[in-house]
Amino acid sequence: MNTSEDSIQKVSRLFKVLSDPTRIRILALLEEQEENVTAIANRLDMEQSAVSHQLKLLRDAQVVKSRRVGKEIFYSLDDQHVVDILSETFDHIAHSHSTD
């Protein structure tokens, strides 16, 4: 494990991005399939502007990526690592609650 100060700062920034419930919901949705802003907003019952803001934060953190098709932009998870991090975290929560 690389524990250089630079790596620690990058890990901390990633966990800050992942710490928001709305962003976790977006990532869970994108784990299922690629979506555009309108579809994400509809599925999460949110305003498109709020979804766009969250997607920008996720994109800036290289957690999601986008691709343009005509005038539409579709979002997907940047790589499998994001899914792995979230899956491990949900497993940890389930495990720690089952031992209470």
C-alpha positions in Angstrom: 0.0 0.0 0.0 1.4 3.4 -1.0 1.1 5.6 2.0 3.0 8.6 0.7 1.5 12.0 1.7 0.4 12.6 -1.9 -1.5 9.2 -2.0 -3.1 9.8 1.4 -4.4 13.1 0.2 -5.8 11.6 -3.0 -7.5 8.8 -1.1 -9.0 11.3 1.3 -10.4 13.4 -1.6 -11.9 10.3 -3.1 -13.6 9.3 0.1 -14.9 12.8 0.5 -16.5 12.6 -3.0 -17.9 9.1 -2.1 -19.3 10.3 1.2 -22.4 12.0 -0.1 -25.6 9.9 -0.2 -26.8 11.4 -3.4 -23.6 10.6 -5.2 -23.7 7.0 -3.8 -27.3 6.7 -5.3 -26.0 8.0 -8.6 -23.1 5.5 -8.6 -25.5 2.6 -7.7 -27.7 3.6 -10.6 -24.7 3.8 -13.0 -23.5 0.4 -11.9 -26.7 -1.0 -13.5 -26.3 0.9 -16.8 -25.1 4.0 -18.5 -27.6 6.9 -18.2 -28.1 10.5 -19.3 -28.8 13.3 -16.8 -32.5 13.3 -17.5 -32.9 9.6 -16.8 -30.8 9.9 -13.6 -32.9 12.9 -12.4 -36.1 11.0 -13.1 -35.0 7.8 -11.4 -33.8 9.6 -8.4 -36.6 12.2 -8.3 -34.2 15.1 -8.4 -33.8 18.3 -10.4 -31.5 18.0 -13.5 -29.3 20.8 -12.3 -28.7 19.1 -9.0 -27.8 15.8 -10.8 -25.5 17.7 -13.2 -23.7 19.3 -10.2 -23.2 15.9 -8.6 -22.0 14.3 -11.9 -19.5 17.1 -12.3 -18.0 16.4 -8.9 -17.9 12.7 -9.7 -16.3 13.3 -13.1 -13.7 15.7 -11.7 -12.8 13.0 -9.2 -12.5 10.5 -12.1 -15.2 8.3 -10.6 -17.5 8.6 -13.6 -16.9 9.2 -17.3 -19.0 10.7 -20.0 -19.6 10.2 -23.7 -21.5 12.4 -26.1 -24.1 11.0 -28.6 -25.4 13.8 -30.6 -26.6 16.4 -28.1 -26.9 13.9 -25.2 -24.2 13.1 -22.8 -24.2 9.6 -21.2 -22.5 8.8 -17.9 -21.0 5.6 -16.7 -18.7 4.4 -14.0 -15.0 5.2 -14.8 -13.9 1.7 -13.9 -14.6 -1.4 -11.9 -12.6 -0.1 -8.9 -15.5 2.2 -8.0 -17.9 -0.7 -7.8 -15.4 -2.7 -5.8 -15.0 0.1 -3.3 -18.7 0.5 -2.8 -19.4 -3.2 -2.7 -16.7 -3.8 -0.1 -18.1 -0.9 2.0 -21.7 -2.2 1.8 -20.4 -5.7 2.8 -18.5 -4.2 5.7 -21.6 -2.4 6.9 -23.7 -5.5 6.6 -21.1 -7.6 8.4 -20.6 -5.1 11.3 -24.4 -4.8 11.8 -24.9 -8.6 11.8 -22.5 -8.9 14.7 -24.3 -6.4 16.9 
